[in-house]
C-alpha cells in the first residue's frame, strides 16, 4: 500500500518498520514531527528531552544498552548535542544509533543556515541523505544496518523540503524489534585517554572500510544518460536536477560521508562536462576537487538559500521562462496571536525603554513592530548569559536590563545561565515567560507541563523553587494580563541591587480557549494607544476615526481594555 | 498529461491545508503521482501559507517555481497579488475576494493595495474572482470557503465529478459533509467560471 507522507512521517514509519525501540529529541523545526509521529507507535519508547545534548546522551545510553535508537533534532540542535556525538563516534554502539539532523536551507524558521554535512565529516561518522519520503523511510533501515555493521553512530541528514514535503511511501509490516543483552565493556565505552587512544585507531580503520563500502552501496548510483552533462548531487537537489535537466547523466549520492572516490572518478571519466549541484556549502565540491577532478559548482550556484529546478535550468542551460513581474505586496509576517500572554509583557518592556536580551520562541515575535522590544537573539538560552555579559561590559546598564526566556527554553539551557548570574554576582532581571507549553514548534510537552510525549502524567518543574535553589532571593510571579502589576514588578525588580526572577504565568492562547465574548468599542477618541499592542484583532478605521475589533479574531482577553485610557474599549457583554 | 502544478496560497486559518488534502486525495484516486510541499511553521501565527501540489505520471521536485504554476488558488486578495508571478503564461488564477489585513497594515505602517483585482485582471487572461466567503455562508458555514474554491478548481481539471465527491467524503467529517457538498457545488456552478471557460474556448 502506498500513502502520501512527509519525510518526517516517513522517518517515523522507518523507525517503526526497522525495529527502533527507543527515541529521544528536543523539538525544532523542521524536525519536530518525527517524534510526534513516532509517539503514535506504542511499541516504541519515545520522549522529549530538555535539550538536544540530553536527547543524544539518552540515545547513546540506549544504543550501548542494545536497543535500536533514533535521536532527532534541527541542525542548530546538533551544536548542542555535539559533545556526546563526537565521542560516541569513538565508542561505537551495541545496537543501531541514528542521529537525524534536519537542516533548514533558506532559513524558513532558523537563526542561521549551517550545513550539517560538515558535522558528519568532522565527527567521522557515516551520513545518509534521502531525496524523498520513500528514501527517508528506507534509509532508516540502511542507517541501522550500517550502524550495527560498522559499529558506529550514523547521521541521516534531511532538509526542510525533505522533512515537510509529501511524496508516496510504500508501507511494509514491521520486522523484529531486537534487544541485545547488556555486557560491561569498559575499554570500549569508558573514554579515558588510554582507552580513547585505542578507539581513535578503530575510527580510522572504520572510515577506510566505509569508504570501500561507499563504492558499492546501492544508494550511490550512476544514472547514465546524455554524457554531455554529468552532475554529482545528493538530497533534494537530485529532484531539481531530474526536473530541470531530464537528459543529463547523474551520479546520485545517498551515502555522502565517506564519499566513493572511485565511483566519482569513473563518473567523471564518462561525461564531457562535470558539475556538482548541492544546496549550501561546497561540501561535495571540495572533496571532488581534492580527487584532482575539474568540476563546476559554486561558481554557478550560491552557497546560501534553496535551489530549484528553475535555477538548475537557468544556470546550466541558460533557459529562462516567461513570468509575470512580481507585484509589490505588503509583507504578512507571523504575529503573536490574539490573546497571547506575551503581548502585554513586551508592551510594558517597550514602555519602560528597557534593554531586552531575547531568546528563542514565540516571544521572539516581540522583535517586530509595533512592540519592537528585543535587542538580541542568538541561540537557545543566550538571553540570560548574554545579559550577564552585557552587564559586565556596562555595569551601569544593569538597572535597565532584562532577559526574557520561555519555559521550555529556560529548561533547555537557561538554568545554567541563571546559575552563572548568581555565582558571578550579576544584577539583572530574568523574566521567565511560562505559557505551560513549547509553543513555537507546535505545542510540545516539556518538563514543566506535567505530561510526557507519550501522554503519561509527569512531575512538573517548580520554577520558583528552582530559582531559589540556584540562589535567587527575589522571585515574583505575575499574571501577564495584569498590566499595572507587571509594570510595577518589572520596575521594582530592575531597580533592585541583586539578581531577580519574574515568572509570568498564563497558558498559551492556542491551548486554552477562552469563552470570553469579543471586546466592544464605544466612543473611541482615536488616540491609537491600543494599536501599540500589535494585536491582529485590532485595527484603526481612518475614515471614521475609531478603533475596530474584528470579532472573528478577538478572543476577549481584554488587554486592550487595560491599555485604553478613555474607556472606549470594554469587555464584551459588560454593558 | 503533462505535470500539473497547483499553488494554494492564503493566510493561516483559512483552511488551505484541508483544501490541499481534498485535492491530493482526488489526484491519487485518479492514479497520479503526487508531491506536495508546505511551509506551514507559522500558519497559526497569522503568516502567509503556501501549499504546492504537483501531480502527473512522474513528479520529481516537490516545489513549484516562479512562472510555472498552471493554477493558483488564492484564498485572500493580497496573497493572490504576492503569488501571481508564480503563474505560467496562460495559467489560471482563481482569487477569493476576501481581504485580511496583515499587521503592518493594521498598525498603519503599510497600505493594503486597492487595485489588486484590477491589476490581476489586467495581467492574467484566465482570471476568476469569486466571493467565496459569501457563497460558503449561503451554503451554511463561512468556514467552507476553502471547499467553494475547490469547486471552482474542479472546473479547470478533468477529474470526474464522483472522484471529487469521494474526496470530500474521505476528508470531511460526516456531520459537515452535506453543507460542504453544497459549498463545492456553489463553486463548481459559479457563473464567472462558466463565462471564462466559454471565452477561452471561443479564443482557442
Interface residues (C-beta under 8 A of the other chain):
Chain A: X4 X29 X30 X108 X109 X132 X160 X161 X164 X165 X166 X167 X168 X239 X240 X242 X243 X244 X306 X308 X309 X310 X311 X321 X322 X323 X324 X325 X326 X327 X328 X329 X330 X331 X332 X333 X334 X335 X336 X337 X362 X365 X368 X369 X370 X442 X510 X528 X531 X534 X536 X538 X539 X540
Chain B: X11 X24 X28 X33 X34 X35 X36 X37 X38 X39 X40 X41 X42 X44 X45 X46 X47 X48 X59 X60 X61 X62 X63 X65 X66 X67 X68 X78 X79 X81 X82 X84 X85 X86 X87 X88 X89 X101 X102 X103 X104 X105 X106 X107 X108 X109 X110 X111 X112 X113 X116 X119 X123 X124
